[in-house]
């Protein structure tokens, strides 16, 4: 062990020191499980068999011990803390209890920060109003404008926008709307709805269909994050819907992808009608296939809507 740059450093070749550090990590995990006022979310193994305790729920903010291929950084303070824990310090339980209480007091402040950009009132109305702002800018990106000038115009619509504090986002999320939208590169919800990071919970898949993993993700958004709105967003010229309408052979995985889309098709539909019908169908499938979403909608905790995004105009219109 040697002193470098204000920290104690131990090489992996010093096997004895490495083994002691590993045992301390393990003892810390066990100690925290027994003594913390809230259970640890995880005590997960990382590289070289060491263990790291994490507890976001109580925000104990314990420093994780990390290793690189050459050196293990161990500050003098951390060495003393680890030694105290390994020895069964009697002070630690009081310290942890105090931190847990402090975390509870901080929680309302965190929620306030995460809600900083949540619009008041009806979320669907807020989405449409924001989309109007986007569509005006989008339609101004015509011929004779360079790519750089187009981007400058796009960015200008965020000048009066809102962005949640990145430090708050590092601790959690409180999105005010959830979307199932297409994976199409032309369909970017943050742009379409002039939203900052942390505002929209997104599930994206070609054809914006209600697939199992996507529905499960929305169950989490509604049941845990308490998102009040789910919007299924179809768009003009959707390639997945085109593929579903075609008789051309597809790969086995693509066949699986378009199955739910084909279930929504009508023989008389043109492409736009098929896209709109698919969005409505996917919205309906959410409550048919999820008891969580069905109950949430019935109780008024979530509103489920479908919409159509026209790429040329940039406008979003509700379908139901």
VOMI-440017 format. One record per residue (C-alpha): x, y, z. Coordinates in steps of 0.001 Angstrom, whole numbers. Example, Ala and Ser with C-alpha at 12.3 -4.5 7.8 and 13.67 -1.06 7.14 Angstrom:
2
<r east="12300" north="-4500" up="7800"/>
<r east="13670" north="-1060" up="7140"/>
//
This chain:
320
<r east="0" north="0" up="0"/>
<r east="1340" north="3432" up="-846"/>
<r east="287" north="7079" up="-872"/>
<r east="-474" north="8660" up="-4287"/>
<r east="-2160" north="11967" up="-4966"/>
<r east="-3661" north="12289" up="-1498"/>
<r east="-5081" north="8738" up="-1389"/>
<r east="-3944" north="5329" up="-217"/>
<r east="-3539" north="2959" up="-3150"/>
<r east="-3236" north="-816" up="-3106"/>
<r east="-2245" north="-2943" up="-6119"/>
<r east="-4022" north="-6142" up="-7037"/>
<r east="-720" north="-7952" up="-6718"/>
<r east="-909" north="-7336" up="-2995"/>
<r east="-3256" north="-10244" up="-2521"/>
<r east="-3544" north="-9878" up="1206"/>
<r east="-4782" north="-6291" up="979"/>
<r east="-7212" north="-7220" up="-1814"/>
<r east="-8657" north="-10094" up="231"/>
<r east="-9099" north="-7867" up="3270"/>
<r east="-10852" north="-5229" up="1153"/>
<r east="-13145" north="-7881" up="-359"/>
<r east="-14095" north="-9149" up="3101"/>
<r east="-14803" north="-5594" up="4257"/>
<r east="-17146" north="-5100" up="1287"/>
<r east="-18988" north="-8294" up="2192"/>
<r east="-19239" north="-7289" up="5864"/>
<r east="-20545" north="-3856" up="4890"/>
<r east="-23329" north="-5436" up="2854"/>
<r east="-24341" north="-7738" up="5699"/>
<r east="-24099" north="-4940" up="8237"/>
<r east="-26249" north="-2605" up="6154"/>
<r east="-28891" north="-5285" up="5611"/>
<r east="-29250" north="-5737" up="9375"/>
<r east="-28990" north="-2147" up="10526"/>
<r east="-30474" north="88" up="7820"/>
<r east="-33914" north="1500" up="8593"/>
<r east="-34886" north="605" up="5036"/>
<r east="-33910" north="-2555" up="3193"/>
<r east="-31213" north="-2318" up="557"/>
<r east="-32459" north="-2401" up="-2983"/>
<r east="-29534" north="-4567" up="-3951"/>
<r east="-26245" north="-5973" up="-2810"/>
<r east="-24898" north="-6941" up="-6200"/>
<r east="-21642" north="-8542" up="-7284"/>
<r east="-19346" north="-6561" up="-9523"/>
<r east="-15975" north="-7150" up="-11146"/>
<r east="-13353" north="-9237" up="-9330"/>
<r east="-15973" north="-10705" up="-6991"/>
<r east="-16320" north="-7623" up="-4800"/>
<r east="-19680" north="-6476" up="-3507"/>
<r east="-21242" north="-3052" up="-3499"/>
<r east="-24155" north="-1963" up="-1340"/>
<r east="-26664" north="378" up="-2964"/>
<r east="-29667" north="1971" up="-1316"/>
<r east="-31399" north="4559" up="-3440"/>
<r east="-34623" north="4324" up="-1460"/>
<r east="-33119" north="5653" up="1773"/>
<r east="-30509" north="7706" up="-91"/>
<r east="-27735" north="6744" up="2322"/>
<r east="-25312" north="7843" up="-370"/>
<r east="-22696" north="5246" up="542"/>
<r east="-19727" north="5455" up="-1768"/>
<r east="-19426" north="2374" up="-3977"/>
<r east="-15997" north="782" up="-4045"/>
<r east="-14743" north="362" up="-7610"/>
<r east="-11687" north="-1369" up="-8997"/>
<r east="-9641" north="-915" up="-12149"/>
<r east="-7146" north="-3336" up="-13587"/>
<r east="-4186" north="-1866" up="-11755"/>
<r east="-5110" north="-20" up="-8560"/>
<r east="-7726" north="-10" up="-5810"/>
<r east="-8252" north="3582" up="-4562"/>
<r east="-8840" north="3646" up="-813"/>
<r east="-9006" north="7015" up="901"/>
<r east="-7943" north="7214" up="4533"/>
<r east="-11477" north="8162" up="5472"/>
<r east="-12954" north="5125" up="3768"/>
<r east="-10383" north="2843" up="5358"/>
<r east="-11389" north="4120" up="8780"/>
<r east="-15100" north="3777" up="7981"/>
<r east="-14667" north="252" up="6691"/>
<r east="-12596" north="-739" up="9709"/>
<r east="-15250" north="663" up="12014"/>
<r east="-17982" north="-1314" up="10294"/>
<r east="-15932" north="-4489" up="10281"/>
<r east="-15374" north="-4065" up="14027"/>
<r east="-19090" north="-3657" up="14664"/>
<r east="-19136" north="44" up="15472"/>
<r east="-21916" north="1060" up="17844"/>
<r east="-22162" north="4521" up="16339"/>
<r east="-23157" north="3382" up="12827"/>
<r east="-26804" north="2446" up="13600"/>
<r east="-27501" north="5932" up="14959"/>
<r east="-25800" north="7507" up="11958"/>
<r east="-27790" north="5406" up="9491"/>
<r east="-31043" north="6143" up="11296"/>
<r east="-30313" north="9849" up="11100"/>
<r east="-29567" north="9635" up="7385"/>
<r east="-32757" north="7706" up="6742"/>
<r east="-34773" north="10391" up="8519"/>
<r east="-32958" north="13070" up="6547"/>
<r east="-33763" north="11212" up="3303"/>
<r east="-37464" north="11260" up="4188"/>
<r east="-37276" north="15015" up="4707"/>
<r east="-35483" north="15477" up="1372"/>
<r east="-38037" north="13412" up="-626"/>
<r east="-40630" north="16231" up="-979"/>
<r east="-37914" north="18560" up="-2257"/>
<r east="-36845" north="15963" up="-4831"/>
<r east="-40426" north="15503" up="-6030"/>
<r east="-40774" north="19261" up="-6399"/>
<r east="-37672" north="19345" up="-8589"/>
<r east="-38884" north="16416" up="-10696"/>
<r east="-42280" north="18094" up="-11147"/>
<r east="-40736" north="21406" up="-12227"/>
<r east="-41742" north="20940" up="-15884"/>
<r east="-45078" north="19155" up="-15356"/>
<r east="-47784" north="21279" up="-17006"/>
<r east="-50862" north="22133" up="-14958"/>
<r east="-54254" north="20799" up="-15940"/>
<r east="-55083" north="18266" up="-18653"/>
<r east="-51956" north="16420" up="-19890"/>
<r east="-53417" north="15617" up="-23313"/>
<r east="-54199" north="19305" up="-23835"/>
<r east="-50633" north="20164" up="-22845"/>
<r east="-49214" north="17673" up="-25356"/>
<r east="-51314" north="19105" up="-28190"/>
<r east="-50407" north="22689" up="-27313"/>
<r east="-46733" north="21832" up="-27288"/>
<r east="-47112" north="20019" up="-30590"/>
<r east="-48594" north="23157" up="-32139"/>
<r east="-45395" north="24976" up="-31230"/>
<r east="-43332" north="22217" up="-32856"/>
<r east="-45440" north="22041" up="-36030"/>
<r east="-45066" north="25772" up="-36664"/>
<r east="-41298" north="25496" up="-36465"/>
<r east="-41294" north="22235" up="-38458"/>
<r east="-43208" north="23801" up="-41325"/>
<r east="-40703" north="26657" up="-41446"/>
<r east="-37878" north="24238" up="-42270"/>
<r east="-38445" north="24462" up="-46002"/>
<r east="-36299" north="24609" up="-49124"/>
<r east="-33494" north="27129" up="-49243"/>
<r east="-32591" north="26575" up="-45608"/>
<r east="-29318" north="24855" up="-44783"/>
<r east="-29192" north="21863" up="-42412"/>
<r east="-27493" north="24008" up="-39766"/>
<r east="-30157" north="26686" up="-40088"/>
<r east="-32882" north="24052" up="-39781"/>
<r east="-31383" north="22769" up="-36551"/>
<r east="-31062" north="26301" up="-35201"/>
<r east="-34749" north="26843" up="-35899"/>
<r east="-35677" north="23583" up="-34210"/>
<r east="-33640" north="24406" up="-31142"/>
<r east="-35274" north="27841" up="-30943"/>
<r east="-38582" north="26281" up="-29905"/>
<r east="-36949" north="25222" up="-26634"/>
<r east="-35962" north="28783" up="-25716"/>
<r east="-39103" north="29131" up="-23621"/>
<r east="-39126" north="25469" up="-22689"/>
<r east="-38287" north="23698" up="-19481"/>
<r east="-35647" north="21203" up="-18353"/>
<r east="-35645" north="19289" up="-15067"/>
<r east="-32493" north="19536" up="-12965"/>
<r east="-30079" north="16788" up="-13974"/>
<r east="-29203" north="16122" up="-10320"/>
<r east="-32859" north="15471" up="-9563"/>
<r east="-33098" north="13153" up="-12574"/>
<r east="-30099" north="11232" up="-11280"/>
<r east="-32220" north="10400" up="-8221"/>
<r east="-35561" north="9575" up="-9852"/>
<r east="-38249" north="10363" up="-12419"/>
<r east="-41825" north="11633" up="-12406"/>
<r east="-42955" north="11741" up="-16072"/>
<r east="-46370" north="13270" up="-16696"/>
<r east="-47195" north="11330" up="-19873"/>
<r east="-46337" north="7931" up="-21376"/>
<r east="-46247" north="7013" up="-25055"/>
<r east="-46190" north="3981" up="-27291"/>
<r east="-44715" north="5286" up="-30511"/>
<r east="-42977" north="3894" up="-33559"/>
<r east="-39232" north="3238" up="-33688"/>
<r east="-39163" north="5226" up="-36944"/>
<r east="-36275" north="7711" up="-36978"/>
<r east="-38632" north="10504" up="-38041"/>
<r east="-40782" north="10154" up="-34933"/>
<r east="-39013" north="11694" up="-31928"/>
<r east="-41495" north="12402" up="-29104"/>
<r east="-39299" north="14946" up="-27294"/>
<r east="-39229" north="17068" up="-30453"/>
<r east="-42844" north="16480" up="-31453"/>
<r east="-44073" north="17542" up="-28018"/>
<r east="-41315" north="20064" up="-27157"/>
<r east="-40391" north="18139" up="-24027"/>
<r east="-37225" north="17993" up="-21983"/>
<r east="-35525" north="14960" up="-20516"/>
<r east="-37562" north="13288" up="-17776"/>
<r east="-41003" north="14449" up="-18940"/>
<r east="-42113" north="11599" up="-21207"/>
<r east="-42025" north="7874" up="-20436"/>
<r east="-41522" north="6169" up="-23794"/>
<r east="-42066" north="2723" up="-25280"/>
<r east="-40958" north="2540" up="-28918"/>
<r east="-41373" north="-317" up="-31376"/>
<r east="-41882" north="-498" up="-35142"/>
<r east="-45601" north="-155" up="-35752"/>
<r east="-46339" north="1176" up="-32220"/>
<r east="-48102" north="-2093" up="-31352"/>
<r east="-49072" north="-3267" up="-27865"/>
<r east="-46492" north="-6006" up="-27310"/>
<r east="-46005" north="-7789" up="-23975"/>
<r east="-42844" north="-6018" up="-22826"/>
<r east="-44268" north="-2666" up="-23835"/>
<r east="-47472" north="-3261" up="-21863"/>
<r east="-45435" north="-4350" up="-18846"/>
<r east="-43412" north="-1139" up="-19110"/>
<r east="-46602" north="907" up="-19119"/>
<r east="-47883" north="-1001" up="-16090"/>
<r east="-44766" north="201" up="-14289"/>
<r east="-45302" north="3762" up="-15525"/>
<r east="-48875" north="3833" up="-14225"/>
<r east="-48623" north="1727" up="-11061"/>
<r east="-45248" north="2979" up="-9807"/>
<r east="-44593" north="6339" up="-11474"/>
<r east="-48301" north="7297" up="-11437"/>
<r east="-48304" north="8594" up="-15000"/>
<r east="-51795" north="10003" up="-15705"/>
<r east="-51779" north="9650" up="-19518"/>
<r east="-50874" north="6995" up="-22091"/>
<r east="-50823" north="8051" up="-25738"/>
<r east="-50467" north="5532" up="-28576"/>
<r east="-48949" north="7477" up="-31462"/>
<r east="-49134" north="6270" up="-35061"/>
<r east="-47550" north="8235" up="-37900"/>
<r east="-47815" north="8828" up="-41630"/>
<r east="-45965" north="6460" up="-43936"/>
<r east="-45404" north="3810" up="-41268"/>
<r east="-43210" north="1062" up="-42746"/>
<r east="-44383" north="-1588" up="-40291"/>
<r east="-48000" north="-1079" up="-41286"/>
<r east="-46995" north="-1185" up="-44956"/>
<r east="-45285" north="-4516" up="-44319"/>
<r east="-48374" north="-5833" up="-42542"/>
<r east="-50558" north="-4882" up="-45513"/>
<r east="-48174" north="-6451" up="-48024"/>
<r east="-48059" north="-10097" up="-49111"/>
<r east="-44283" north="-9992" up="-49533"/>
<r east="-42433" north="-12613" up="-47463"/>
<r east="-40940" north="-11495" up="-44165"/>
<r east="-38412" north="-12961" up="-41771"/>
<r east="-39868" north="-15009" up="-38882"/>
<r east="-39226" north="-12200" up="-36419"/>
<r east="-40818" north="-9594" up="-38663"/>
<r east="-43826" north="-11879" up="-39058"/>
<r east="-44188" north="-11867" up="-35278"/>
<r east="-43852" north="-8086" up="-35268"/>
<r east="-46672" north="-7461" up="-37750"/>
<r east="-49134" north="-10012" up="-36334"/>
<r east="-50857" north="-7535" up="-33986"/>
<r east="-50891" north="-4926" up="-36771"/>
<r east="-52605" north="-7354" up="-39147"/>
<r east="-55232" north="-8009" up="-36494"/>
<r east="-56247" north="-4352" up="-36761"/>
<r east="-56470" north="-4175" up="-40572"/>
<r east="-59624" north="-3917" up="-42662"/>
<r east="-59665" north="-4962" up="-46307"/>
<r east="-60961" north="-1570" up="-47434"/>
<r east="-58280" north="448" up="-45625"/>
<r east="-55754" north="2604" up="-47399"/>
<r east="-52400" north="3152" up="-45674"/>
<r east="-53467" north="6156" up="-43589"/>
<r east="-56650" north="4446" up="-42463"/>
<r east="-54685" north="1326" up="-41575"/>
<r east="-52203" north="3361" up="-39523"/>
<r east="-54983" north="5108" up="-37644"/>
<r east="-56833" north="1850" up="-37092"/>
<r east="-53661" north="217" up="-35779"/>
<r east="-53143" north="3019" up="-33238"/>
<r east="-56730" north="2695" up="-32010"/>
<r east="-56405" north="-1083" up="-31833"/>
<r east="-53169" north="-892" up="-29833"/>
<r east="-54753" north="1553" up="-27385"/>
<r east="-57665" north="-840" up="-26883"/>
<r east="-55345" north="-3789" up="-26335"/>
<r east="-53695" north="-2130" up="-23348"/>
<r east="-56704" north="-2578" up="-21085"/>
<r east="-57732" north="-5904" up="-22620"/>
<r east="-54380" north="-7481" up="-21884"/>
<r east="-53481" north="-5737" up="-18635"/>
<r east="-55589" north="-5877" up="-15480"/>
<r east="-53406" north="-3147" up="-13993"/>
<r east="-54136" north="-713" up="-16818"/>
<r east="-57808" north="-1708" up="-16971"/>
<r east="-58296" north="-975" up="-13278"/>
<r east="-56310" north="2268" up="-13500"/>
<r east="-58433" north="3504" up="-16406"/>
<r east="-61683" north="2481" up="-14700"/>
<r east="-60706" north="4336" up="-11533"/>
<r east="-59705" north="7457" up="-13444"/>
<r east="-56021" north="7182" up="-12563"/>
<r east="-54958" north="7048" up="-16210"/>
<r east="-56360" north="8252" up="-19513"/>
<r east="-55550" north="6199" up="-22618"/>
<r east="-55701" north="7901" up="-26028"/>
<r east="-54534" north="7244" up="-29583"/>
<r east="-53253" north="9827" up="-32047"/>
<r east="-51794" north="10287" up="-35527"/>
<r east="-48613" north="12229" up="-36327"/>
<r east="-48335" north="13661" up="-39822"/>
<r east="-44638" north="13908" up="-40664"/>
<r east="-45102" north="16483" up="-43426"/>
<r east="-46996" north="19034" up="-41322"/>
<r east="-45619" north="18017" up="-37940"/>
<r east="-49133" north="17988" up="-36511"/>
<r east="-50597" north="15468" up="-34080"/>
<r east="-54335" north="14784" up="-34145"/>
<r east="-56342" north="12708" up="-31668"/>
<r east="-58124" north="9608" up="-32952"/>
<r east="-60353" north="8777" up="-29987"/>
//
